[in-house]
Amino acid sequence: MALVDGSSWDVVVLGGGLAGLRAASVAAAAGASVVLLEKQDRLGGSSALSAGMFWTAPDLASYHQRVPDGDRELAARLIAEYETDLADIRASGVNVDDEPTLGVMGDFGRGYSFDVRSYLGILEDRLRARGGEACTGVRTLGIERTDDGRFLVRTETAGGRAQLRTSAVVLATGGFQASPELRAAHMPAVGADIVLRSNPGSEGDGLRLATSLGAGLAGDLGTFYGHLVPHPVTGFTPDRFMLFSQYYSSHGILVAADGRRFAEESRGDEILNQDLAEVDGMTAFLLFDDEVRSTYGVSEPFANFGRVDRFELAVAAGARHATAGTLGGLVRQLGALGVDADQLTRTLAGDVEPSRLARRVSRAAPPTTHQLERLRRGPFYALEVQPAITFTLGGIAIDPGTSALDRAGARIDGLYAAGADIGGFNNYGYAGGLAPAHLTGSIAGRAAARRALGALTGAHEGATC
Ligand SMILES: Cc1cc2nc3c(=O)[nH]c(=O)nc-3n(C[C@H](O)[C@H](O)[C@H](O)COP(=O)(O)OP(=O)(O)OC[C@H]3O[C@@H](n4cnc5c(N)ncnc54)[C@H](O)[C@@H]3O)c2cc1C
C-alpha cells in the first residue's frame, strides 16, 4: 500500500533500526499516532546485523577515561538510565544473559548479550498493536517547517510521492558511514574508500535533514567505530562482518610498510582501526605469536559468538600473510611482501619511533616497548589488515533530552535524534552502539510524544502503508 499523501501524524520516525523502532514503539505506547519510515526494503539496519551485546561504561568516571572528548552530560543520563532500559528488554521476554560480560572492549565496558533480532520484531509488533505503522522502501526527499510550527515530510516510494504532516520528527537513520561523499567531506583520513561493515542504507540522511533544519554538529566527525579486517578481503558479506573482524589485535603489534609502529596496540581494536586510517595506504601487518592465535585469536568476543580461527578465515578470504617458526623468519617473509625488513628488525628490538607513513600517531597512546613482550613463542604470524567502518561517531548535536540543537546550541522544537545519528557520546573512544541507540530511542520517543500530545496534537488520518 502506498503512503497516503496529506496524512497527518503526531510523530514521524526515520530509520527502522533499534533506535528508530524503540522511539516509535515508546511514542506509540505514550498515546501518539506514529509512522516509522524505513528507506530499505526491510527493517533492522545494522542493529539486526549486530552481535547483540547491550553494553556501555559502567560509570561516568570510566566513561570519561575511555572517551575523554565525549559528551559527559549525555553520558551521565544514558548511564543512569541503562538499568531501566535493560529491565525493559528483559520484560519483553527475549533471551538476555543472566550474568554480565565484563571487559566488552578490552578491559572496558559492562553489558549483557541479548537476542537483538527477536527484540526488534517485538518492538515492531508493539508499534503496530498501538495503531502505528512501519513502512519500508520510503525515501525522504526533505523536511520543512510549516507556519503552524509543525513539519512537512516529503517522501517518495515506488508507488509515488506523498507529503506527511507531523508535530515531531525523530531522526534515527544510523549515521553517514555508507555515503562516500559525506565520508570524503567529513572524514579526511578515511575518504571515499574504506571497507563498509554496516548496513548500506545509513548514508547520512539524518545528518543532511537535520542540518537543513538548522541543526549543529557534535563530536569529531572524522571518528568512527569499526574493526580491523583482512587485506585484501573477498566475500565481506554481512554474515562475515564479525568472523573477519580481528578483535584480538590488541594482543599483537601493528607495523606499517616502513617497518614501524604507530600506536600502543593494547588500547583496543576499535582504536587501532581508526589509527590505521591515518596511515598512508591504510594497510599494516598485525604480528602475533602462537599463544595469541590459539587463545584470543579463536575465542568468542561475546557469549554465543562461536569459536573460529580468525587467522585461518582471513587467509582463506585472500589476505596477505606470513607464518614462520622464528621472528627472524617472519621478518624475512614480510620483507618479501614489501615491508622494510631492516627497520622491522630494529622495531622488534625496541625502536618505538612512530611510522613516517602515519599522518597522526595514535591519539590514545604512542607505541611503547611494553607491547613487544607479547611476541613470545613461535610459530609467529603476520596478517595484513585494513580498517572497516561500522558507524560514524560524530553527528547531530543534541541535548541530554535528545532534542536537536541549532548551531547556537538552542533546541529545535519538535526535532529529535537517536542512535548512530547523534554526535558526541562516542568520540574516537567508544562506549557502545546498541545501548546508546536504545536509550536515546527511549528518550526521543517519550519526548516526541509529549511534544505532539501537548499543544500541537496532530490527528491521525488512517492507515498509510
Ligand atoms: C557486525 C556488527 C556488529 C555489531 N555488534 C554490536 C554489539 O554487539 N553491541 C553494540 O553495542 N553495537 C554493535 N554494533 C553497532 C550497532 O549495531 C549500532 O550502533 C546500532 O545498530 C545503531 O542503531 P541505529 O538504530 O542508530 O542504526 P541502524 O540499526 O543502522 O538503523 C538505521 C536504519 O535507518 C535506515 N535509514 C537510513 N536513511 C534513512 C532514511 N532517509 N529514511 C528512513 N530510513 C533510513 C537504514 O536503512 C537503517 O535501517 C554492531 C554493528 C555491526 C555492523
PDBQT file of the ligand as one rigid body, heavy atoms in Angstrom, charges set to zero:
ROOT
HETATM    1  C1  LIG A 501      28.575  -6.575  12.591  1.00  0.00    +0.000 C 
HETATM    2  C2  LIG A 501      28.152  -5.593  13.663  1.00  0.00    +0.000 A 
HETATM    3  C3  LIG A 501      28.183  -5.990  14.992  1.00  0.00    +0.000 A 
HETATM    4  C4  LIG A 501      27.814  -5.071  15.987  1.00  0.00    +0.000 A 
HETATM    5  N1  LIG A 501      27.752  -5.514  17.281  1.00  0.00    +0.000 NA
HETATM    6  C5  LIG A 501      27.402  -4.654  18.264  1.00  0.00    +0.000 A 
HETATM    7  C6  LIG A 501      27.246  -5.099  19.612  1.00  0.00    +0.000 A 
HETATM    8  O1  LIG A 501      27.304  -6.289  19.916  1.00  0.00    +0.000 OA
HETATM    9  N2  LIG A 501      26.999  -4.160  20.561  1.00  0.00    +0.000 N 
HETATM   10  C7  LIG A 501      26.864  -2.833  20.268  1.00  0.00    +0.000 A 
HETATM   11  O2  LIG A 501      26.675  -2.030  21.182  1.00  0.00    +0.000 OA
HETATM   12  N3  LIG A 501      26.915  -2.394  18.982  1.00  0.00    +0.000 NA
HETATM   13  C8  LIG A 501      27.158  -3.268  17.986  1.00  0.00    +0.000 A 
HETATM   14  N4  LIG A 501      27.182  -2.840  16.680  1.00  0.00    +0.000 N 
HETATM   15  C9  LIG A 501      26.826  -1.431  16.398  1.00  0.00    +0.000 C 
HETATM   16  C10 LIG A 501      25.309  -1.282  16.455  1.00  0.00    +0.000 C 
HETATM   17  O3  LIG A 501      24.739  -2.246  15.606  1.00  0.00    +0.000 OA
HETATM   18  C11 LIG A 501      24.875   0.133  16.050  1.00  0.00    +0.000 C 
HETATM   19  O4  LIG A 501      25.491   1.068  16.878  1.00  0.00    +0.000 OA
HETATM   20  C12 LIG A 501      23.360   0.274  16.203  1.00  0.00    +0.000 C 
HETATM   21  O5  LIG A 501      22.733  -0.741  15.468  1.00  0.00    +0.000 OA
HETATM   22  C13 LIG A 501      22.859   1.625  15.733  1.00  0.00    +0.000 C 
HETATM   23  O6  LIG A 501      21.453   1.602  15.758  1.00  0.00    +0.000 OA
HETATM   24  P1  LIG A 501      20.618   2.653  14.921  1.00  0.00    +0.000 P 
HETATM   25  O7  LIG A 501      19.202   2.332  15.120  1.00  0.00    +0.000 OA
HETATM   26  O8  LIG A 501      21.117   4.009  15.228  1.00  0.00    +0.000 OA
HETATM   27  O9  LIG A 501      21.056   2.365  13.401  1.00  0.00    +0.000 OA
HETATM   28  P2  LIG A 501      20.697   1.140  12.453  1.00  0.00    +0.000 P 
HETATM   29  O10 LIG A 501      20.353  -0.072  13.213  1.00  0.00    +0.000 OA
HETATM   30  O11 LIG A 501      21.795   1.031  11.469  1.00  0.00    +0.000 OA
HETATM   31  O12 LIG A 501      19.372   1.615  11.714  1.00  0.00    +0.000 OA
HETATM   32  C14 LIG A 501      19.362   2.742  10.870  1.00  0.00    +0.000 C 
HETATM   33  C15 LIG A 501      18.310   2.499   9.802  1.00  0.00    +0.000 C 
HETATM   34  O13 LIG A 501      17.978   3.735   9.193  1.00  0.00    +0.000 OA
HETATM   35  C16 LIG A 501      17.713   3.478   7.837  1.00  0.00    +0.000 C 
HETATM   36  N5  LIG A 501      17.742   4.731   7.070  1.00  0.00    +0.000 N 
HETATM   37  C17 LIG A 501      18.798   5.402   6.585  1.00  0.00    +0.000 A 
HETATM   38  N6  LIG A 501      18.400   6.529   5.962  1.00  0.00    +0.000 NA
HETATM   39  C18 LIG A 501      17.053   6.574   6.057  1.00  0.00    +0.000 A 
HETATM   40  C19 LIG A 501      16.048   7.478   5.615  1.00  0.00    +0.000 A 
HETATM   41  N7  LIG A 501      16.331   8.587   4.946  1.00  0.00    +0.000 N 
HETATM   42  N8  LIG A 501      14.762   7.204   5.879  1.00  0.00    +0.000 NA
HETATM   43  C20 LIG A 501      14.417   6.074   6.535  1.00  0.00    +0.000 A 
HETATM   44  N9  LIG A 501      15.325   5.170   6.990  1.00  0.00    +0.000 NA
HETATM   45  C21 LIG A 501      16.630   5.429   6.768  1.00  0.00    +0.000 A 
HETATM   46  C22 LIG A 501      18.772   2.485   7.451  1.00  0.00    +0.000 C 
HETATM   47  O14 LIG A 501      18.413   1.828   6.253  1.00  0.00    +0.000 OA
HETATM   48  C23 LIG A 501      18.763   1.574   8.675  1.00  0.00    +0.000 C 
HETATM   49  O15 LIG A 501      17.836   0.530   8.530  1.00  0.00    +0.000 OA
HETATM   50  C24 LIG A 501      27.461  -3.744  15.652  1.00  0.00    +0.000 A 
HETATM   51  C25 LIG A 501      27.384  -3.381  14.303  1.00  0.00    +0.000 A 
HETATM   52  C26 LIG A 501      27.698  -4.300  13.316  1.00  0.00    +0.000 A 
HETATM   53  C27 LIG A 501      27.551  -3.919  11.871  1.00  0.00    +0.000 C 
ENDROOT
TORSDOF 0
